[in-house]
Amino acid sequence: MNRLKILKERVQVARDKAEQINDINQIRTFDWVLQEIAGIENDLKSKIERRTLNKKTIK
């Protein structure tokens, strides 16, 4: 998750720079990448929650 957080921060910085120069194509691309990262984060959180629930039900 830490690497994902770092990646998200770097993409956000790049998006901000694209916004400063008003490059619409780059902004759209970075927005898409940020959405993909959010989806990956949600998937990982769900897997962690399921593992936690499975461990609790086994005990």
VOPAGU-2260 file (C-alpha; in pm, 1 decimal, decimal comma):
REM VOPAGU-2260
SITE   aa  ch    i         X         Y         Z
SITE  MET   A    0       0,0       0,0       0,0
SITE  ASN   A    1     291,2     235,9      67,9
SITE  ARG   A    2     419,0     209,0    -288,7
SITE  LEU   A    3      69,3     276,2    -415,5
SITE  LYS   A    4      46,7     585,2    -196,6
SITE  ILE   A    5     380,6     713,6    -329,5
SITE  LEU   A    6     268,4     648,9    -687,7
SITE  LYS   A    7     -56,6     834,7    -623,0
SITE  GLU   A    8     132,3    1135,3    -483,7
SITE  ARG   A    9     369,9    1143,1    -782,2
SITE  VAL   A   10      84,4    1124,6   -1031,9
SITE  GLN   A   11     -97,1    1402,7    -846,8
SITE  VAL   A   12     213,5    1624,7    -867,6
SITE  ALA   A   13     244,7    1554,2   -1240,5
SITE  ARG   A   14    -125,9    1630,3   -1286,5
SITE  ASP   A   15     -84,4    1961,4   -1104,3
SITE  LYS   A   16     204,0    2054,5   -1334,7
SITE  ALA   A   17      -6,4    1963,2   -1639,5
SITE  GLU   A   18    -281,4    2183,6   -1502,3
SITE  GLN   A   19     -39,2    2474,7   -1469,9
SITE  ILE   A   20      50,3    2452,4   -1839,1
SITE  ASN   A   21    -313,9    2378,4   -1924,2
SITE  ASP   A   22    -246,2    2050,7   -2110,2
SITE  ILE   A   23    -592,4    1894,1   -2126,4
SITE  ASN   A   24    -472,3    1559,4   -2266,4
SITE  GLN   A   25    -222,5    1508,5   -1986,3
SITE  ILE   A   26    -477,7    1612,9   -1724,7
SITE  ARG   A   27    -725,7    1355,7   -1857,7
SITE  THR   A   28    -458,8    1086,2   -1861,5
SITE  PHE   A   29    -351,2    1159,1   -1504,7
SITE  ASP   A   30    -715,4    1166,6   -1390,0
SITE  TRP   A   31    -761,8     821,4   -1544,9
SITE  VAL   A   32    -446,6     692,2   -1373,1
SITE  LEU   A   33    -566,4     829,7   -1038,4
SITE  GLN   A   34    -901,9     653,7   -1085,0
SITE  GLU   A   35    -722,0     326,3   -1159,9
SITE  ILE   A   36    -506,6     365,7    -848,7
SITE  ALA   A   37    -820,6     426,4    -640,3
SITE  GLY   A   38    -972,7     107,6    -781,2
SITE  ILE   A   39    -661,1     -92,3    -694,7
SITE  GLU   A   40    -663,8      51,8    -341,5
SITE  ASN   A   41   -1027,5     -52,0    -297,2
SITE  ASP   A   42    -954,1    -403,9    -424,3
SITE  LEU   A   43    -664,4    -440,2    -181,8
SITE  LYS   A   44    -871,8    -311,3     110,2
SITE  SER   A   45   -1147,7    -561,2      27,0
SITE  LYS   A   46    -899,5    -849,7      14,1
SITE  ILE   A   47    -750,1    -746,6     348,3
SITE  GLU   A   48   -1096,4    -722,2     505,0
SITE  ARG   A   49   -1194,1   -1065,2     370,6
SITE  ARG   A   50    -875,7   -1222,0     508,1
SITE  THR   A   51    -939,6   -1060,5     845,0
SITE  LEU   A   52   -1297,5   -1191,0     849,7
SITE  ASN   A   53   -1183,5   -1539,0     745,7
SITE  LYS   A   54    -925,7   -1548,9    1024,6
SITE  LYS   A   55   -1187,5   -1442,5    1280,3
SITE  THR   A   56   -1438,5   -1707,9    1168,3
SITE  ILE   A   57   -1176,2   -1984,6    1175,0
SITE  LYS   A   58   -1094,1   -1911,8    1540,8
